[in-house]
Amino acid sequence: MKFNVIKSYAKINLSLGVTGRLNSKYHKIESLVSFLKLHDEVKIKKINKKKHKIQFFGKFSKGINKENTVSKLLKILDEKNLLNNEKYFIKIKKNIPQKSGLGGGSMNASALIRFFIYKKILNFSKKNLIKLSKKIGQDVQFGLDNKIKILHSNGNLESTAKKIGLFVIIVKPNFGCSTQLIYKGIKKYSQKKLKMKTKEYLSFVNILKLENDLEKVVFKNYPKLKIVKLFMQSLPNIRFARLTGSGSAMLGYFSSKNEAINAAKLFKKKYKNYWCITSKTI
């Protein structure tokens, strides 16, 4: 049997506000979320075995735990016998760096959920899909479709089919950020800012007014990232630079592909040991 191939796109937070505490484990978040053409490649096929087989390979596959978002998803589905006792071989080429804030692992689980729905293996309501997603990880719900969306502080998701069309350089230092450490460091909560409809934020003018609340804490714990952002902001034609998630990936946003390519060349000259590529929002 041939493998089915799915693209698992990188997630970016164009803004991220921490507006309060949800419970002892999580904070209340509001975020403008989009996706990049950068993606992991997920291959899946049925196998005649007693257990699922999961294999990670590629540039960023090193150090992935045996218990990961994919194994968690399969375990939940097996426990409820939602896969009809079928077993799958899943191979994932990791092109998205770990501990970057680009949601690679979460989006892998999202891509598989989308596949099972497309193949009519799963038949869930939207409410139950989000419930399933949150059992795996808070970010998994974003990738159930690749639309730009706003996560509101009350947990509601609002999306738009409109495109944003931004060109980016993605910079990942040779270290990751601890999400737990960053959220522990939050002392002040911000006011809710995302009050307009999602489509009204799809312009540089409005995105520029937004920010990532986590940057202050990240820069305190990882001062090198502040220096990286300052350098990125000095690159020609850059519109703005912003951390995604809790980092450590920093993105620079541009109006054209050539502007992004030229900026990436300049960045690589300065930071030879940092991973840096260009991409575009989808």
PEQUI-V627200 format. One record per residue. RES is the residue in one small letter. OMEGA is omega as a letter, one per 40 degrees, with the letter a starting at -180 (999 if undefined). Layout:
# PEQUI-V627200
[[RES,OMEGA] [RES,OMEGA]]
This chain:
# PEQUI-V627200
[[m,a] [k,i] [f,i] [n,a] [v,a] [i,i] [k,i] [s,a] [y,i] [a,i] [k,i] [i,i] [n,i] [l,i] [s,i] [l,i] [g,i] [v,a] [t,i] [g,a] [r,i] [l,i] [n,a] [s,a] [k,a] [y,i] [h,i] [k,a] [i,i] [e,a] [s,i] [l,a] [v,i] [s,a] [f,i] [l,i] [k,i] [l,a] [h,i] [d,i] [e,a] [v,i] [k,a] [i,i] [k,i] [k,i] [i,i] [n,a] [k,i] [k,a] [k,i] [h,i] [k,i] [i,a] [q,i] [f,i] [f,a] [g,a] [k,a] [f,a] [s,a] [k,i] [g,i] [i,a] [n,i] [k,i] [e,a] [n,a] [t,a] [v,i] [s,i] [k,i] [l,a] [l,i] [k,i] [i,a] [l,i] [d,a] [e,i] [k,a] [n,a] [l,i] [l,i] [n,i] [n,i] [e,i] [k,a] [y,i] [f,a] [i,i] [k,a] [i,i] [k,a] [k,i] [n,a] [i,a] [p,i] [q,i] [k,a] [s,a] [g,a] [l,i] [g,a] [g,a] [g,i] [s,a] [m,i] [n,i] [a,i] [s,a] [a,i] [l,i] [i,i] [r,i] [f,a] [f,i] [i,a] [y,a] [k,i] [k,i] [i,i] [l,i] [n,a] [f,i] [s,i] [k,a] [k,a] [n,i] [l,i] [i,i] [k,i] [l,a] [s,a] [k,i] [k,a] [i,a] [g,a] [q,a] [d,a] [v,a] [q,a] [f,a] [g,i] [l,i] [d,a] [n,i] [k,i] [i,a] [k,i] [i,i] [l,i] [h,a] [s,i] [n,i] [g,a] [n,i] [l,i] [e,a] [s,i] [t,i] [a,a] [k,i] [k,a] [i,i] [g,i] [l,i] [f,a] [v,i] [i,i] [i,a] [v,i] [k,i] [p,a] [n,i] [f,i] [g,i] [c,i] [s,a] [t,a] [q,a] [l,a] [i,a] [y,i] [k,a] [g,a] [i,a] [k,a] [k,i] [y,a] [s,i] [q,i] [k,a] [k,a] [l,a] [k,i] [m,i] [k,a] [t,a] [k,a] [e,i] [y,a] [l,i] [s,i] [f,a] [v,a] [n,i] [i,i] [l,a] [k,a] [l,i] [e,i] [n,a] [d,a] [l,a] [e,a] [k,a] [v,i] [v,a] [f,i] [k,a] [n,a] [y,a] [p,i] [k,a] [l,i] [k,i] [i,i] [v,a] [k,i] [l,i] [f,i] [m,a] [q,i] [s,a] [l,a] [p,i] [n,i] [i,i] [r,i] [f,i] [a,a] [r,i] [l,i] [t,a] [g,i] [s,i] [g,e] [s,i] [a,i] [m,a] [l,i] [g,a] [y,a] [f,a] [s,a] [s,a] [k,a] [n,i] [e,i] [a,i] [i,i] [n,i] [a,i] [a,i] [k,i] [l,i] [f,a] [k,i] [k,a] [k,a] [y,a] [k,a] [n,a] [y,i] [w,a] [c,i] [i,i] [t,i] [s,a] [k,i] [t,a] [i,999]]
